[in-house]
Amino acid sequence: MDLPSFIRALPKTETHLHLDGSLPYELLMAWKPDVYPPAPYFHAPDYRFPTFLKFDEILLGHALPWFTSPERYFEAARLVFAKHVVANVRYVECSIHLTVAHFIQVPVREIVAAIHAAVPPGLTVKLYAGMLRSDYAGPMQAIIDGLVDEDGIAGVDLHGYEPVPTEAWIAPVWARMRAAGKVTKSHAGEFDGPHRVREAIEELGVTRIQHGVRSIEDPAVVALAAARGVTFDITPISNVRLGVFPGLAVHPLRAFLAAGVNCTVSTDDQLLFNNTVVDEYRALADEAGFTRAELAAVAANGWRVADVPEAVRTAMLADIARLAAA
C-alpha cells in the first residue's frame, strides 16, 4: 500500500474543527462569484497570516455574510462532513462560534439541530459551543448558562485571541458544565506561552487543550500535561500558516508524543487554510518525516479521547493496529 492509500485507509478523527472557520469556499464562489474569486490569496501554500487579528478579519469577513440562518449552517455542515467521509474520518468534534449565533439572533438550539441534521450515515459528530474569554456579559450570559440543558451540545470551548486575560467567570462555569456531563476545552499555548496551558489545566480543570504547542517552551508544563492525562488537539498546518512555528520540521508534535502527551491531529479552520485531515497527515510525513507507525499512533490517539461506545473505540484501534502492522 502506498503512503496516500495508507493515510486514507486509517480510520481517523477530527477533534479540533471550527465549523464557522471551515465554511466551504465553493459555497461562497457559487453564491457571489463577483465577490469571491476562485483562488483567494490566503489559499496560496506559501501565504502566512501576519497576525492573529488579520486571520480573524479574513475569517469573519467571509463567515459572517454566509451564516445568517439555520439553513446556511446546514448547507455548510453538509459539505464539510461529506469531505470528512471522503477522507475516511469517522468521528468529528467541531465547534460553532457562539457570538455569531447571538449576532444573527438565531436561537442556538435551531443552529444545533440544523448541524446535526447534516451529519451523514457512518460519521459521528459531537458539537461544541465556542466562546471568547470576555463573552459572559449581557444577553450572552443567559445563552452560555443555558448550554447545560442543550442536549445537542457535547461541550464548550474557549477560543479567540489568547493573550486576552482569562476572566473569573470561566472556572465556575466550566465546572458547572462538567457537572452537567459536558466536556470542557480551552485554546491555550498557541499565541501565548506555556503558562496559559498550565492555567487551563490547573485553574479551569480541562483535560482537552486546543493547540498546547507552546508548552514545549516549559518542560514542566509538558510533564504536567502528561501526568494529568491531558490531550493536545494539534493543528500542524495551522501552526505553520499562523507563524507559531516556521515549518513542520521543527514542530514539537513528535516531542510531545515522546513525553507521553496524548496528541491528536486536526485541521482547525479549513476555510482559511484550505486543508483536510488527509493533508495534515501527508504534511507530517513529507515535511516532518513521520513514519507510518507514527501516523498510526496519532490516529489511535484520536480514538482514545473520542466520545464513542467502547466497542467502537476497540474496533477502530484494532483496524489502525492492523494497518500499521501490515
ZAMARGU-4260 file (C-alpha; in steps of 0.2 Angstrom, whole numbers, plus 5000, padded with zeros to 4 digits):
<rodrens>
0) 5000/5000/5000 | 5007/5017/4995 | 5008/5031/5008 | 4992/5041/5001 | 4982/5025/5002
5) 4988/5021/5019 | 4983/5038/5026 | 4966/5037/5018 | 4964/5019/5025 | 4967/5024/5043
10) 4951/5027/5052 | 4954/5045/5058 | 4946/5058/5069 | 4945/5077/5069 | 4945/5084/5086
15) 4949/5102/5083 | 4937/5110/5069 | 4929/5127/5069 | 4913/5125/5058 | 4912/5144/5055
20) 4930/5144/5050 | 4928/5129/5039 | 4914/5136/5028 | 4917/5128/5011 | 4924/5142/5000
25) 4915/5134/4985 | 4898/5139/4993 | 4904/5157/4993 | 4910/5156/4975 | 4893/5149/4969
30) 4884/5162/4980 | 4893/5178/4974 | 4906/5174/4961 | 4909/5193/4958 | 4915/5194/4976
35) 4924/5178/4980 | 4937/5174/4967 | 4942/5156/4963 | 4959/5157/4971 | 4959/5169/4986
40) 4976/5175/4990 | 4976/5167/5008 | 4974/5150/5000 | 4992/5151/4992 | 5003/5137/5000
45) 5016/5150/5005 | 5004/5163/5012 | 5007/5167/5031 | 4995/5176/5041 | 5005/5191/5048
50) 4994/5192/5064 | 4980/5183/5073 | 4970/5199/5070 | 4972/5198/5051 | 4967/5180/5052
55) 4952/5184/5062 | 4947/5198/5050 | 4948/5187/5035 | 4938/5173/5044 | 4924/5184/5050
60) 4924/5194/5034 | 4919/5178/5025 | 4909/5168/5038 | 4898/5182/5044 | 4890/5186/5027
65) 4886/5167/5025 | 4880/5161/5042 | 4863/5170/5043 | 4851/5156/5046 | 4850/5138/5052
70) 4848/5133/5033 | 4865/5141/5030 | 4873/5131/5044 | 4865/5115/5037 | 4872/5118/5020
75) 4889/5122/5026 | 4890/5107/5038 | 4883/5095/5025 | 4898/5099/5013 | 4911/5099/5027
80) 4905/5082/5034 | 4905/5075/5016 | 4923/5079/5014 | 4926/5070/5031 | 4918/5054/5024
85) 4929/5055/5008 | 4944/5056/5019 | 4939/5042/5030 | 4936/5052/5045 | 4924/5043/5056
90) 4922/5055/5071 | 4922/5074/5072 | 4922/5086/5086 | 4918/5103/5079 | 4913/5120/5087
95) 4902/5134/5082 | 4906/5152/5087 | 4893/5157/5100 | 4895/5175/5097 | 4890/5173/5079
100) 4874/5164/5084 | 4870/5179/5095 | 4874/5192/5082 | 4862/5185/5069 | 4849/5182/5083
105) 4846/5164/5079 | 4842/5153/5094 | 4857/5141/5097 | 4845/5126/5098 | 4840/5129/5080
110) 4858/5130/5074 | 4862/5114/5083 | 4848/5105/5076 | 4852/5111/5058 | 4870/5105/5060
115) 4865/5088/5067 | 4853/5086/5053 | 4868/5087/5041 | 4878/5073/5048 | 4879/5058/5035
120) 4877/5040/5040 | 4893/5032/5046 | 4900/5049/5054 | 4899/5053/5072 | 4899/5072/5076
125) 4900/5080/5093 | 4896/5098/5093 | 4904/5111/5105 | 4899/5129/5109 | 4915/5140/5107
130) 4916/5157/5115 | 4928/5171/5119 | 4935/5174/5136 | 4925/5190/5138 | 4908/5183/5132
135) 4900/5181/5149 | 4891/5198/5149 | 4874/5205/5144 | 4862/5193/5134 | 4877/5181/5131
140) 4877/5176/5150 | 4860/5168/5148 | 4865/5159/5132 | 4880/5152/5140 | 4871/5147/5156
145) 4858/5138/5145 | 4870/5127/5137 | 4869/5115/5152 | 4852/5110/5146 | 4856/5109/5127
150) 4857/5090/5123 | 4864/5094/5106 | 4880/5102/5113 | 4893/5090/5119 | 4904/5103/5127
155) 4911/5120/5127 | 4927/5128/5121 | 4937/5144/5124 | 4944/5152/5109 | 4949/5169/5101
160) 4964/5180/5104 | 4973/5170/5118 | 4983/5184/5126 | 4966/5191/5132 | 4965/5188/5151
165) 4955/5173/5157 | 4941/5181/5167 | 4935/5175/5184 | 4918/5168/5177 | 4926/5154/5167
170) 4932/5142/5180 | 4915/5141/5189 | 4905/5140/5173 | 4917/5126/5166 | 4914/5117/5182
175) 4895/5118/5180 | 4897/5111/5163 | 4907/5096/5168 | 4894/5093/5182 | 4881/5093/5168
180) 4891/5080/5158 | 4898/5092/5146 | 4916/5091/5140 | 4926/5107/5143 | 4940/5113/5132
185) 4952/5128/5130 | 4963/5135/5117 | 4980/5138/5125 | 4998/5138/5121 | 4996/5145/5103
190) 4998/5164/5103 | 5003/5164/5122 | 5015/5155/5132 | 5015/5138/5142 | 5009/5147/5157
195) 4992/5148/5148 | 4992/5129/5146 | 4996/5127/5165 | 4982/5139/5169 | 4969/5130/5158
200) 4974/5113/5167 | 4976/5119/5185 | 4963/5133/5186 | 4950/5128/5173 | 4951/5110/5175
205) 4952/5105/5157 | 4960/5089/5150 | 4957/5095/5132 | 4969/5108/5126 | 4966/5115/5108
210) 4984/5118/5102 | 4995/5117/5118 | 5010/5118/5106 | 5020/5132/5115 | 5021/5120/5131
215) 5037/5115/5123 | 5045/5131/5130 | 5042/5124/5148 | 5046/5105/5151 | 5037/5107/5167
220) 5021/5111/5158 | 5024/5096/5146 | 5026/5085/5161 | 5010/5092/5169 | 5000/5088/5154
225) 5007/5070/5153 | 5004/5067/5171 | 4986/5074/5171 | 4981/5064/5155 | 4978/5080/5145
230) 4976/5079/5126 | 4983/5092/5115 | 4972/5093/5099 | 4985/5100/5087 | 4983/5108/5070
235) 5000/5107/5062 | 4997/5116/5046 | 4988/5130/5055 | 5003/5132/5067 | 5014/5135/5052
240) 5002/5146/5042 | 4999/5157/5058 | 5018/5158/5061 | 5018/5149/5078 | 5032/5138/5070
245) 5042/5141/5054 | 5039/5124/5047 | 5034/5106/5052 | 5052/5100/5053 | 5053/5110/5069
250) 5035/5107/5075 | 5035/5099/5093 | 5022/5086/5090 | 5035/5072/5090 | 5042/5078/5106
255) 5025/5079/5115 | 5022/5061/5109 | 5039/5055/5116 | 5035/5064/5133 | 5019/5054/5135
260) 5006/5068/5130 | 4991/5062/5120 | 4991/5072/5104 | 4978/5072/5090 | 4979/5080/5073
265) 4966/5091/5065 | 4963/5105/5053 | 4957/5120/5064 | 4949/5132/5050 | 4948/5124/5033
270) 4941/5140/5025 | 4957/5149/5029 | 4970/5135/5027 | 4962/5126/5013 | 4966/5109/5021
275) 4959/5092/5025 | 4964/5079/5038 | 4972/5069/5025 | 4983/5085/5020 | 4988/5086/5039
280) 4994/5068/5039 | 5003/5069/5022 | 5012/5085/5028 | 5018/5077/5043 | 5025/5063/5033
285) 5033/5074/5019 | 5039/5088/5029 | 5042/5081/5047 | 5047/5063/5042 | 5033/5055/5051
290) 5033/5036/5049 | 5018/5026/5045 | 5019/5019/5063 | 5019/5037/5070 | 5005/5042/5059
295) 4995/5027/5065 | 4999/5032/5083 | 4992/5049/5080 | 4976/5042/5073 | 4974/5030/5088
300) 4976/5045/5100 | 4960/5052/5092 | 4950/5037/5096 | 4957/5036/5114 | 4948/5053/5118
305) 4933/5051/5106 | 4916/5050/5114 | 4911/5034/5107 | 4905/5017/5114 | 4919/5006/5120
310) 4916/4993/5107 | 4918/5006/5093 | 4934/5013/5101 | 4941/4995/5102 | 4937/4991/5084
315) 4945/5007/5077 | 4961/5004/5087 | 4961/4986/5080 | 4960/4992/5062 | 4974/5005/5065
320) 4985/4992/5073 | 4981/4980/5058 | 4986/4993/5045 | 5002/4998/5055 | 5007/4980/5056
325) 5004/4977/5038
</rodrens>
